[in-house]
């Protein structure tokens, strides 16, 4: 089992992820789907900023629980065409990166993922 991360370690990791998202925003015009790529990177960056703000005022275990709650509320969009739902996919990617950063147990992530709402035919989140 990994040692729990300190708030400073979490903030440093999130800062690193924000930098990567910023670089991705800058290279979006070079990608096959520039608008979707930009939205994906912006969404990731927003999540990292949100988690950083939360980490500035809460204990590491509370930040992890907050991230899990955000993850549970995301609609499940896996399997949709690449440029579709780029904002949701970006948030999902950011949260999963955060879970890797803090060493979250994969079983815990899978349980949270199983509680996420599915999209209905109209493309809106439907309750499980």
N, C-alpha and C positions, 0 to 999 in steps of 0.2 A: 504494500500500500504506500502510496506517495504521501509525503508530508503535506499538510494543508498549506496553501499559499497565503502569504501576507497580503494586506491591502496594497502595499507598495508594489509587490510583485504582480498583482493583478493589474494595477494601473499601468505599470511598465509594459506588460504584454498587450493590453488594449491600445496603448499608444503606438506600439509597433504595428498592430493590425490596422489602425487608422491610417498610418503612413502607407501601408500597402494598398488600402482602398483608395487613397488619394492618387497614388501612382496609376492605379487602374482607371480612375476617372480621366486622367490626362491622356491615357492611350486608347480610350474608347473610340475615337474617330477611325482608328486603324483596324477595328474589328468588323466581322461580317454583319453584326447587328448593333451599330453604335448607340442607338437610343436605349436599347435594352441593356447593353453592357454598362452604360453610364448609370442608368437607374439602379442596376444591381450593385454597383460600387457605392453609389450614394446611400442606398439602403443599408449596406454593411457599415458604412462610416457612421450613419445615424445610430445604429444599434451599439457600436463601440462607444460612441459619445454618451448614450443613455446609460450603458452599463458603468462607464467611468464615473458619471455623476452619482449613480447609485452607490458605487464603491467608495466614493468620497464621504458618504454619510452613514454607511452600514458595514457590518462585519462581513468578512468573506463568505461565510455560509449563507447569510441573508442575500448576498448578491447572486450566489449560485441558485438559490430558490427563486429569486426574482427572474433570473434568466430562464429557468425551467418553466415558470408561469408564462412568460412571453412566448416560449416555444410551444407550449400546449395550446395557446390561443391562435397560433398561425394556421391558416388553412393548408391542407395537404395538397400540394400541386405537383408532386413528383410524377413524371410521365407526361407532362404537358410539353408542347413544342418549346424549344430552347428560348425564343424571345418572349414567350407568354409569361405573365406573372413575374416579371423580373424583380419587382419590389419585394414580393413575398419570398422568392428564391434567394434574394440577397440577404434578407433578414434571417432566413433559415440557415444560410451559409455562415453568417456572422455568429449566430448562436452556437452552431456546431463547432466553429473554430474556438469559441470561448470555452465550450465544454472540453475540448482537447487541451486548451491552455491550463485549465484548472485540474485536469486529470479526473473528470467526472466518470464514474463507473458506467460502462456502456449499457448495462442493464437498466440503469436509471434513465438514461437518455431514450432507450427503446420504449420504456414504459410511458414516458412523457410523449413520445412520438405517436404511440398508439391512441392517445387521448385527443389528438388533433382533429378538428372538424374536416370533413371532405367537402370538395366543391360540388355544387349541384350543377345541373345542365346550364343554368344561366351564368355560371362562373362565380357564384357567391358561396360563401362558407355555409355549410349545412351541419347541423348538430349530428354527432355520431349516434 
